[in-house]
Amino acid sequence: MQYTQRPDLYDLLHPEDFMPGEREFYLSLAREAGGPVLELAYGTGRVGLHLARNGIEVVGLDLSSSMLGRARQVLAQEPAEVSRRVTLVEASMADFDLGRRFGLVYVPFRAFLHLRTQAEQRSCLKRVAAHLTDVGRFAGNFFQPNPLLLPSYSTVRVDGTTATGDGGRVVQSHWCPRSDLVEQSKLVMMRLERFDATGQLVESGVHDLELTWIYGREWKLLLEVEGFELERLEGGFQGQPVHDGNEYVWVAKRREA
Ligand SMILES: C[S@@+](CC[C@H](N)C(=O)[O-])C[C@H]1O[C@@H](n2cnc3c(N)ncnc32)[C@H](O)[C@@H]1O
C-alpha cells in the first residue's frame, strides 16, 4: 500500500513542524511574492495551511485523492477566512495546466523525488515555468543523497514511537528492499504498528514509498536546461552552505525573466 493511502497516519507521523524552518522558509518567499502561490504535492496541507493561516492564497496540487480528501477535512476545521484561501487541484505536477501564473511555485518536503524519470522531471519544470510570472520564483527542497545510506538493506530499522493522543502509540520501522544505484531510485518499506492504550496491537500495515534521488550538480543542470537560473542553492532552511547541510534548498527563477 502506498503511504498516501493512509493520510491519517501520514499526518500523525509528520506533524506541522516536522522539518524545522521549512514552513517559515516558504512563508517568507510567499510574502515576498505578494500574491497567490502554487504548492506542488500539497499532501494534507502541512506547509500550505501554514501559509493560508498567515493570509496567503494557496493553490494546492496533488496527485492523490486520499491526501486531498484529508486536506479537505483539515480545511473544514479551519475558520472560513483561512479555508477559503486554499484551492485544491487533483493533478500530476508533471502534467498540469491551471491557466494562470503565480509569483511563487514551490515543492516542499522532497516531493519532487516522486517523479521517476528525467522525462517527468523535465515535464514538471516546463509546467512550472509556464505557471510563473515574469518575476516569479520556483523553490523547493530535497535531501542530499548520502552514499552511505543509498544501498538497499533488508535489516529492519526501528524509527521510533509516536503517541496517538488517546494513550496509544504507533511504532514505525523500515527497510529498503530495492535500491538502484544506476537509476538513482529506491523503494522504502515502512511497517506501522498501532497499539491502543492497553498495549494491544490494533493495526499493522506495510506502506511503501518510491523515490528517485537527485544530485546537486544534476539539479543545477536540469534547471539550466529547462530555462531556470538559480538564485540560491543552500544546505538547509537557515541558509547554511550546501557542504554544512544534508538538504538541498533552492530558489530559482526563469532565465528569460
Ligand atoms: C511527502 S508528501 C508531501 C506533502 C506535503 N507537501 C508536506 O509537506 O507534508 C508528497 C506528496 O506528493 C504527492 N505526489 C506524488 N507524486 C505526485 C505527482 N506526480 N504530482 C503531484 N503530487 C504527487 C503525494 O500524493 C504526496 O501527497
The ligand as a Tripos MOL2 file, in Angstrom:
@<TRIPOS>MOLECULE
LIG
   27    29     1     0     0
SMALL
NO_CHARGES

@<TRIPOS>ATOM
      1 C1          5.9690   13.7220    1.1690 C.3       1 LIG1
      2 S1          4.3480   14.1760    0.6930 S.3       1 LIG1
      3 C2          4.4390   15.9250    0.9330 C.3       1 LIG1
      4 C3          3.1060   16.5250    1.2610 C.3       1 LIG1
      5 C4          3.1650   17.9560    1.7930 C.3       1 LIG1
      6 N1          3.6770   18.8840    0.8060 N.3       1 LIG1
      7 C5          4.0060   18.0240    3.0490 C.2       1 LIG1
      8 O1          4.9990   18.7410    3.0500 O.co2     1 LIG1
      9 O2          3.6590   17.3650    4.0310 O.co2     1 LIG1
     10 C6          4.4430   14.0030   -1.0340 C.3       1 LIG1
     11 C7          3.1540   14.2270   -1.7890 C.3       1 LIG1
     12 O3          3.4610   14.1600   -3.1860 O.3       1 LIG1
     13 C8          2.3060   13.6740   -3.8420 C.3       1 LIG1
     14 N2          2.6950   13.2660   -5.1860 N.ar      1 LIG1
     15 C9          3.4120   12.1890   -5.5640 C.ar      1 LIG1
     16 N3          3.5930   12.1870   -6.9020 N.ar      1 LIG1
     17 C10         2.9800   13.3020   -7.3630 C.ar      1 LIG1
     18 C11         2.8140   13.8680   -8.6570 C.ar      1 LIG1
     19 N4          3.3290   13.2820   -9.7610 N.pl3     1 LIG1
     20 N5          2.1220   15.0170   -8.7740 N.ar      1 LIG1
     21 C12         1.5880   15.6180   -7.6840 C.ar      1 LIG1
     22 N6          1.7100   15.1260   -6.4310 N.ar      1 LIG1
     23 C13         2.4030   13.9900   -6.2800 C.ar      1 LIG1
     24 C14         1.8160   12.5900   -2.9370 C.3       1 LIG1
     25 O4          0.4690   12.2750   -3.2170 O.3       1 LIG1
     26 C15         2.0440   13.2200   -1.5620 C.3       1 LIG1
     27 O5          0.8920   13.8720   -1.1220 O.3       1 LIG1
@<TRIPOS>BOND
     1     1     2 1
     2     2     3 1
     3     2    10 1
     4     3     4 1
     5     4     5 1
     6     5     6 1
     7     5     7 1
     8     7     8 2
     9     7     9 1
    10    10    11 1
    11    11    12 1
    12    11    26 1
    13    12    13 1
    14    13    14 1
    15    13    24 1
    16    14    15 ar
    17    14    23 ar
    18    15    16 ar
    19    16    17 ar
    20    17    18 ar
    21    17    23 ar
    22    18    19 1
    23    18    20 ar
    24    20    21 ar
    25    21    22 ar
    26    22    23 ar
    27    24    25 1
    28    24    26 1
    29    26    27 1
@<TRIPOS>SUBSTRUCTURE
     1 LIG1         1 GROUP 0 **** ****
